[in-house]
């Protein structure tokens, strides 16, 4: 326990001390600003210690202290790390100047290192102010800043009767993190306003426990679609990140989660499939349980496809997008379209249409958000409806996806 406490405190203290150099340079005549800086920093360290000591594994990421800690960490330490970058560059320059001056005998007043320049500290603080403001917005506004993203995809083998078929995808609800019924109700109304033929949910209804969804079932039960609502499980739905008094208790939690899907109106697909019929033509909707690299793999694609015809048009629901690259895109039965979620876009990034699309999560998941195509097979990765751990979203907004399927030649 002591080791678990000391390591994060040591790392955060190093960042704190370094960022403080900019504050000290700019506040020589304002000692109160230094006290404020260290007061906030020490208060956060106390919060970290309290979370580590009191963390409730049965509650998991929705634990109130944990959410406060994650929000405070991102708000405080991302700007501090940005402050540290120009200071580090300046210190490298000061060191090189000091070494050359030592050998040349030009060091002023026998000082080895030149003094810090006020301009660099001002620049560091100005740079840090931008993400600080963005993170504040992400915590108080961004997490419920729902965006409807619409795409049209062309398929040469789509049955003509399904030309114009619309589906709405949502993913990663993480209901245990919610705290605003009005915002959630607004998001549900926004989904219904799309008037799609089906609503598809691609996993992670809860953070850990089925009862997290109890306060929200009535709101989610308002969802409606004329051709049905279908769902799958994500990695958080299995209760693997929580402690249970017995295997029986964990299984009872799963049984309750299955019932919750049904009570909302979802047809939960557990390595199985359904036929969707329109004007006499049929397509196949396939849903697998979670399959992902580094996670418990409950998904069984062969079982899910056991009674399907290779010539049918298939839509696959699979929570983790790594499934597409590892298995799906190479499978002999063609999945025309795969729908995934899981990444949340890390709830942090920059997206400017036509210019830039970046999130740190891309280094773990190359296909992390939006539409991808390989060998005539499409993957869409939803950015998630909810949020987990960090109680906010910065630049990567909660998403409601609307995909219109059209018959025609696929785009290059």
Secondary structure, DSSP 8 states (H G I E B T S, - for coil): -HHHHHHHHHHHHHHHHHHHHHHHHH-TT-HHHHHHHHHHHHHHHHHHHHHHHH--TTTGGG-HHHHHHHHHHHHHHHHHHHHHHHHHHHHHHHHHHHHHHHHHT--GGG-SS----HHHHHHHHHHHHHHHHHHHHHHHTGGG--EEEEEEEEETTS-GGGTTEEEEEE----GGG---HHHHHHHHHHHHHT--SEEEE-S--SSS-GGGGGGGHHHHTT---TT-EEE---GGGG-TTS--SSHHHHHHHHHHHHHHHHHHT-EE-SSEEEEEEETTEEEEEEE-----TTS-----HHHHTTT--TTS-EEEEEEETHHHHHTGGG-SS--SEEEEE-SGGGGB-EEETTTEEE-GGGGT-SS-SEEEEETTEEEEE---SS--SSS--BSS--EEEEEEEEES----
